[in-house]
Every structure is written in structure tokens, then in C-alpha cells.
């Protein structure tokens, strides 16, 4: 079964030109699927039936995985079985009639502007690593780029004379994003005072953000850096690299930004993906209304607190 998975992954890389992160996720999902089939004594794709796929997906749900993760696995299985059918390995696609799990409506986590300011101010800018970290946080928040886009950015992608950066997003699609003067200032400080000390003898490394060995900073490296500063800033919410992106979009929407403009900056293909931030915006507006409208302030001030309810099990 591993041979067929390898063939499919090669197909995704060569012919479909999917993003590297997507291919890695599909590969991991299909390796688990292959192991599951071997455990059920199913070594050949032609032997796979609908019940086997359902059993695999049910097992993922029982492991406590989210509906989003299960849906991603199903997407990988559908593509895999379509590939097997197109290659003549199988005569049918047992995954084609399985419905995707209903996804829970989950709002992204964002921190407010004061928390963001506190987070960004944490790096010790008297060191080259601190200068690098400050520049990364400033640039990530200023542009809303994905962590993969931030860390694959090259020196040539900085178009500061026009206050723009160029990023390569999902599906290798390029886009230009405006960047503010504060972020430009810190990136230029990093380029002058931090990066030369990190680059060492690796003069051919064109990556913008380097680790202490002079190589391109990894996703895990950035995650550890962010966690360190989140603890130092005493933030109560769970923080991830995506939190910076969510906060960027949320603060723009709260400030009155046009949804289409935010969609363009985030690199969302479908505006429905961007529209999730309008839910955050509505909650923000309702909170502003409750806090500042004179009749609302009076109502919530005098409203009796409800009695505690005892849960009956």
C-alpha cells in the first residue's frame, strides 16, 4: 500500500503543484490510512470497500480529533482514490459518496491591540536575536502573512520603497501586501544590525529571517520564540503563529476596513473564508454598544445577576 501512497504524493508534487504544507499533511494522513488498512489485512487498493473507509474515519473521531481534521483526512482519501481510479489501479472509488463531517463554527482566536503591543515589546533588542524577533513580530502583525509565508520570505521580496512586501502563498500564488512604517523600521534595523551577525559565513543564504546558525528559521523555531514571548507578556489566551494573522484581520475589520481589501491581503481565494472575521466584528460592536450607550449601561448595571443553576446529570 505504501507504494501507491508514494505514487500519489509524487503526483501531487509534480502535476498538481500543491503547497508544500498541504502535501505534507496529505502524506501524513495517508500513511495512517495505509497502516490502518494493513492492520485489517487489506494490502491492495482494489480490496478497499466503503465500510473500511468509514471505519477509518470513525476511528479518527473516537480519538477525539476535530471535525476539521476528519474532513481533511476525508479530502485526502477522496483524492487518493480518484487517483487510483484514474491510473487504472482500481475500477471504482469507494470514497466518492461519503459526506464530509459537519464542521463546527469556530471563531479564530485573536488578542486585542493592547495585548499585541505588549507581546511585540517583549524581545530584548540589545541582542541580534532580539532585534530579529522584534522585526518578525512587527512584520507578521503588520501584514497578516501566514507563518509559512513569513519564513520563506527572501530579501528580494522586500519592496520597502513602495511600502510593500511580496509573499508566495498557497498554490505558489504571489501577492503584494502593504506594510507600515513601524514594521519597515524594525526590519531595516534587523538588516543592518541583526542579520549580518547571524549570517556568519553563509553569504549565499537569501532567507530574510535566520536562526542562530545562519540558516533559515524553521516553523518550530518561530513557534518556540512566540511561546516564550507570550509567557513573558502574561497573555491569558493560547497563542500560536496564526494568532498574529487573526489579530491583524480582526483589528482591520474593527477599524472599518473593507472586507474585500482584507481578503486580498490575507490571500483568501473565497471571501467566505474572510467573512468569519465579520462575526468577531459584530461581537465587538455589541460590546461597544453595551459599554457606551447610556441606556444599555444603565440596564446592565441594574440587571440582577441570575441564580446559579445546579446541573442535573
N, C-alpha and C positions, 0 to 999 in steps of 0.2 A: 504493500500500500504506500510505503514511503516514496517509491519511485514515481508514482502517479502524482503525489503531492509535490515532489521536486519539479516534475514537468510543468505542473500548473503554476508554480511560483516563477519559474523561468519564463513562462508565457506572460505572466503579469508584468515582469520586469522588461521584457523585450518588446512585446506587442501592445500592451495596454498603457505603458508609461505611467503607472500609478505612483503616488508619492511613496517615498521610502518607508515612512511610518505606517502607512496603510498596508504595504506588502508585509512588513514585519508582523503586524497584528494578525493578518490573514494566515501567515505561515504558522504562527503560534497556535491559532485556533485549529488549523487543520492537522497539526501534529497531535494535538489532544484527540481530535476526531479519529485519526488513524490508530492511535493507541487503543481507543475505545473499541474500534471495530476488531482489532486483533484479539482483544480480550473476549469478544463474542464469537471468535473463530470465523471471522469474515476477512479472508486475505485478498479477495478480488473485488473490484468495484461492481462487477455485474451481479454480485450476490447481495448487494445492499438493497434493503427494502425500506418502505416508508416507516414501518414500525421501528427500525433501527435508528433512523434519524430522530424520530420523536423521542425515543428512549434517551438518546444522547442529550437533546435539548432539555428534557425533563430533569436529567441528572444535573445539568448546569444550574437549573432553577433551585433544585434541592440543596445545592451547595451554597445557596444564599447570594448568587450572583444577580446583579441588577437586570431588569428587563432590557436595558440598553445594551448590556454585554451579551445577553442571549440573542438579541436582534442582530448584533454584529456577527455572532457566530453563524446564525442562520443565513445571513447575507454571504458569508464566505462559503458555506456549504452549497448554496444555490449556484454561485459562480463556478465552484469546483465541479458540480455535477453537470452544468451546462457545457463546461469544457470537456468532460469525459464523453458526453454525448456527441459533441462536435468532432471529436477526434476518433469516433467510432469504437471507443473502448466499451461503451455501454449502448444499449438500444433504447433506453428510456431515462427520464430524470425523476427519481423518486422524491426530490425536494421541491418540485415546482408548485405543488398545491398546498404547501404548508403556509399558513398565515403567520405574519410577524406578531410577536407578543405586543400587547398594548403598552405603550410607553407611558410611564408616569410623568406628569407635567412638573418638572423640577426647575426652579429658578436658579440661575448661577449665583455663586457667592461673590459678593463684592464688598469692599471696605469703603468707608466714607473718605472724604477728602482730607480730613484731619489725621486719620489713621494712615493714609497713604503718605502724607507729608512726614509723619513720624517714622515710617518704615524706610523711606528714601534717605532720611538723615542719619541712619544708623552706621553706615560704613565709616571707618577711620580713614579719612582722606589724606593722612600724613604718610601713608604707605602706598606702594604701587598697586597692591591688590585692593585696597580700599578705594582708590581712585577708579579702578576698573569696575568694581561693584557699584559704585555710585553712578558711573556712566551707564552701566547696564540697566539699573533700575529706572533711571531717568528716561532712557530711550524706550524701554519696554512700556512704561506708563504713558509716555508722550505719543506713542504711535499705535499701541494696542496690538502689536505683532504677536504671533504665536511664538512659543519658546523655540520651536524648530527654526522659524524664520529669523529670530534674533541671533541664534548661534551659528547659522550658516551664512550670515551676512559677511560680505567681503568689503575690503577697503574701497573698492571701486563703486560700491553700492551707496556710498555717502555722497549726496548731491547737495551739500550744505550751501553752496552759493545760490541755490534756488529754494532752500529750506525744505528739501525733500530727501527721502531715502527710497531705495529700490529693494523690494523683497521678492523672493521666489516662494509662492505659496503652494497649496495643494494642486496636484496635477501639473507641477512645474510652471504654473501661471505666474507671470510677473505683474506687479502693480507698484505704483508710486504712492507714497504716503507723506502727507505734510508732517513736519517735525518742528517743535517750538524752539525758541532761543535758549531756554534753560537747558534742554537736553543737548542741543548743539554745543553749548559752552562746556558741559561736562565731558562730552565725547572728545572735544578738541583738547581739553586738559589731559585726558587719558592718552590720546595720541601723542602728545608732547612729553608727558612726564611719567606715564604708567606703562604703556605698551612697549616702548624701547627697552625698558628694564626687564620685561617679561619675554621679549622676543629672543634675547640672548644671541645665539649664533644661527638661528633658523631664519635666515634673511628671506627665504622663499615662501614663508608662511603668510598667506594673504588674508587669513581669517581676521575679522575685526577683534573679537574677544578671545584672548589667550589664557591658558592656565599657567600655573607657576613654572611648568616645564617648557613653556613656549609653544605648546600645541593648542589646537582649537579646543575651547572649553566644551565639555560634554553636557548633555541634558541632566545627568545625575549630579554633576558638579554644580550646575546652576541651581538645582533643587536644594542641595545641601546649603548653599550660600543663602538662598532665600529663607530657608527654615531658621538659620542662625539669626538673621536679622528680624524675623517675625517674633522669635522668642525675646530678643533684646528689646523690641518695641512693645512687648507685653500685649500683643494682639490676641483678642479672645476668640476670633473666628479661625477656622482651619485655613491656612494659606498655601496656595500652590502657584506655580508659574501662570496658570490660567486665571488666577485671581487678578493679576495685573491687567490682563486683557479685558476681563469682565468689568473691572472698575473703570477702565478707560471708556468703555462703551456706555456704562451706566452714568458716569459723570457728564458725558457729552449729551446724552438724552435728557438728563435732568436740567442741563443748561439750555435746552431748547434746540439742540442740533436736529437737522433734517434726517429722517430715518434712512433715506437713500444714500446720503453722504456717509453715514456711519456704516452702512452696508458695504460701500465701496472701500472704505478704509480698512474694515475688518477682512475683506476678501471673501465675503459670503456670496455664493452663487445664487442662492434663493433668499429673497427678502424675508420669507417666513422664519428663517433662522435668526435674523436680526430682530424680528418683532418680539422675541422673548423679552428684550430689554424694555419694551413699552409696558410690560406688566410691572417691572420694577419702577418705572416712571409713574405709573398710576398709584402704586403704594406710597411712593414719595410724595406725590401731590396730595393724597388723602391725609398723610401725616402732617403736611404743611397746613392743610385746611383745618384739621383738628387742633393744631397748636396755635394758630394765629387768628382764626375767625372768632370774633368776640362772643357770638352765641354758642359756638362749639366749645370754646374754652370754658365757658360758664357751665355748660351741660356736663362735660366730662369731669369738671371739678366737683360738682354736686352729686354726680351719679353714685348711688350706693353700690358698694362692692358686693358681688354675688356671694352667697354662702358656698362653702366648699362642698362638692359633691363626693359622696362615697362611691367608689367603683364597685359594682356588683359583678362578681365573676361566677 
